[in-house]
Amino acid sequence: MSSKTFKLSTLAALVLAATHANAALYRVVEVTQPSGTEAYGSAIEEGTTSCFTTDCSDGSGYTLAGDTLEGTMGFSYKQEVPFGFDNFFTILDQDDLETYCSNELGYNTCESWASYQWNGIDDAGGLKREREAWSLVSYTSNATAFTNASGSSISVDSPDPTEDPQGTTSSPESASKNVVINALGGTTPIGNTSSGYFDLSGNYALTYRNRGFYGSTLLLPEQGDENIVEKMGRTMAFDSFTYGGSTYVVGSAAVAPFDASDSSKDYLGDVSSCSTYDYPATYAECQNFAFAQKAYVWNVTNTSSTNGVTTATGIAATDWNSGSSANVEEESAEAGIRGVVIPASGTYSGKPVMVGFNTAVYDSNLMMQAAVYYPNDTFDASGVVADAWDSTFISGAELRQSSNYVYSNSVAKDINDNLLVIGEAKRETSENGAFNNRLFIADASDGAPSASYLSGGIFFSGAGGEANAINNYNEIVGQIDAETHRENNGKKRRRRGFIYPYNGTNSDSTRMALFSNQAWWLDDLTNGGTYSDNNNQYRIFNAADINDAGVIAASAFKCDGGYSSTAHFATCDGDEQIVAVKLIPLSSEQSIVERAESDSSSSERSGAGLGWLSIMLLGLMGIRRKFA
């Protein structure tokens, strides 16, 4: 949906009909995926030949990776701390979830929101099943991962015996891992897995909640003096790069325990003794143990194998900006990398520049905020070694500005060859009725990145969303609020996937012109033309990744057989489901015909979807993936 205001008059309707046969920029292709309640597109294989000029057919030349969910996660499997916010690690149960929602989201539906996150939906998922698996003696996988190249699941078999929390005497429980995909390195999946559960003679034990992986290689936390870090420490993997003939994966890794002396972290017992146990995962109170984490880099060309399990050890990219203390007054220092690029020219030519977040300190408050990791003189001398980067915070995305706390957290999500960075900053106070995630772009080429927040059109004041990926044509994809009502003391807004052809260094004017040089909801770009009837089965609510060919990995609501009309908010007479899709650019049909607002729309509309009707199912589904 564009930023224009218009009325769908009789003349406009005639124009719509006349152009309908020569319209749409994208074909929607649903991918093969394993069974699951919901399936999400997470990453797309790289490609350089533009599908806007070369016929890419159904996009089968580009592998899509994704994950499925059976129910809510409670805490995302893709964030180092709960909601990117709680580095105290004191959000423990349903009451804490409701308090978080009231303070940080402001919905008047926080009681039901917290219930869904805690209890799951239709007896599936939910944080309670995970946190109390020890005594419930029951847990089955909530998240599985897949690539459409195989149409099969990844790493969801039984836990490996080498992950047994007490050596080799426990019984691994089949189908008890959670696995998610964050990226593709070529066609190699990059993501996070849990250890899965083991039966310890009547109790279910989880060795670790998150362990990054690259294909079949597991990425280890810091290997040092802390037994609990080595055994239970969490890692996450988000991207990769090749340098000097080796492949490296970037993400985050546990390097120290959280402050276990803080009794507000206790769950199922006192956590203060967990670091003293030889096998901490065999104790109930240690099941939900957490850690201070650093931005990490693993060499996955240099691996080890033990009992058939391939692992890689890593190095810290740099220290926390807050100093060397892992914990300050019950808070843990945290850092992580989300994206990396090796630019071909400029100051950092031929060296990896990375983005993510790091921790700053002010008055004993540890603040997690968006950062760029630049190679330093150590990298110049020795290549990829520990502490070979320095992190620089992105100006304007800092949490504390002019003596005020403006944001509660911020993160840089991706970077392209032009050193343009995209990210999000979560508002501490309400803006236009919402505690929104503001989307920003920053130029990191000069070593002093500064956030420019997306505004105008679909990025209306107070709009919240996710900036997920940017390709080398500076085309940004993500999701954005599609409603303007107040969330603060109201209900959560629904969202839609978007694309924004940003005008910056090395942007392509011809490709930008296809989009009329502005941002769009992706649903407007799938309307009309040869594939209109098929496309009308889908409404795109998130775009997770985009390659240089223009192919997008996305997630959509699907109404089998088609919605009642081509309108944005048309009704579905049958069952709806969430599916993973590719959006394939079309080389011939390149006219944009905006969708009407609803089945009977003849009203004026502008901004981002004023006047949309309320559909309970869509609202419920929207809750389930907000923090993924």
Secondary structure, DSSP 8 states (H G I E B T S, - for coil): --S--B---HHHHHHHHHHTTS--SEEEEE----S-SEEEEEEE----S-TTTS--TT-TTS-EEEEEESSB-SS-TT-SSGGGT-TT----SHHHHHHHIIIII--TTHHHHHHHHHH-BTTBB-HHHHHTHHHHT----SEEEEETTTTEEES-SS--GGG-TTSS-SEE-TT---EEEEEEETTEEEEEE---EEE-SS-EEES-S-EEEETTEEE----SS-HHHHHH--EEEEEEEEETTEEEEEEEEEEEE--TT-GGG-SSS-GGGGGG-SSGGGSGGGTT--EEEEEEEEESSS-EEETTEEEE-EEESS-BTTBS-SEETTEE---EEEEEE--SSSTTTTS-EEEEEEEEEETTEEEEEEEEEEE-HHHHHHSS-TT-EEEEE-BT--SEETTEE-EEEEEEEEE-TT-EEEEEEEESS-BTTB--EEEEEEE-TTS--B-EE--BTTB-TT--EEEEEE-TT-EEEEEEE---S-TTTT----EEEEEEE---TT--HHHHHHTTTS-EEGGGGG-SSTTHHHHTTEEEEEEEEE-TT--EEEEEEEETT--SSSSTT---SS-EEEEEEEEEE-SS--------SSTT--S-B-TTTTT----HHHHHHHHHTTT-
